[in-house]
Amino acid sequence: MKIDWAALGSVFGVSLVATVALVGLFTLGVIGLSKQEQAAAQGGSATLARTGAYACFGLCLAAVAYGIYLIVV
């Protein structure tokens, strides 16, 4: 049995970058929702914060759906 270390390292690197990016996007979405609540409590408009948060959550959902698609197909 021979292990292709270059391929294993490549898979590890790509999965690490994808995981950090996905967690970062989700974190930005949560921060956006918390900013929306703060702006609403102060009487300001929270449309931009809410839109950005929903965009981040949408990108997370798209990334997860694409991963499931890659596994199934």
N, C-alpha and C positions, 0 to 999 in steps of 0.2 A: 504494500500500500504506500503510495506516494502522495504527499500533501503539497498542493500548489500554494505556497505561502504568499505569493504575490496576489493571487486571486482572493485568498482569505483576508489579507490586509486591505485589499480594495473594498471588499464587502463590508468589513468592519468600519472603514473610514466613511463610506457612503451612508451606512446606517447611523453612525454617530452624528454626522452632519444633519441628516434628515430628522433625527430625534430632537436634536437641539433646536432646529428651526421650527419644528412643530410645537414644541413646548414654549418657545419664544412667542410664536404667534398666539397661542392660547393665553399666555400671560398678558400680552398686549390687549387682547380682547377683554380679559377680566379687569385690567387697569382702566380701559375705556369705559366699561360699565360703572366702575366706581367713580370715575370722574363725572359721569353723567349724573349720578346720584348727588354728588357734591354740588354740581352746577344747579341742579334742580332745587336743592336745599337753600342755595344762596339767591335764588330767584332769576338765574340766568338761563340762557338757551343751551340745551345739551344735545342738539341735533348732530353736530360734528362728532362728538364723543361716541354717541350711540351708533352712528353710521360706521365709524372706524372700527368699533367693537364688533359689529355685525359682519363687516368685511373680513376681519381676522377670523372670526368663527366660521365664516363661509369658506375661507381658504383652508382651515383645518379640516372641515368636512370634506372638501374636495380632495385633499391629500389622503385622508383615510379611505375615501371611496376609490381613489386610484390604486392605493395599496391592495385593497380587497379585490379590485379588478385584476391586478397583476397576479394575485394568488389563484383566483378562480380560472382565468383564461390561460 
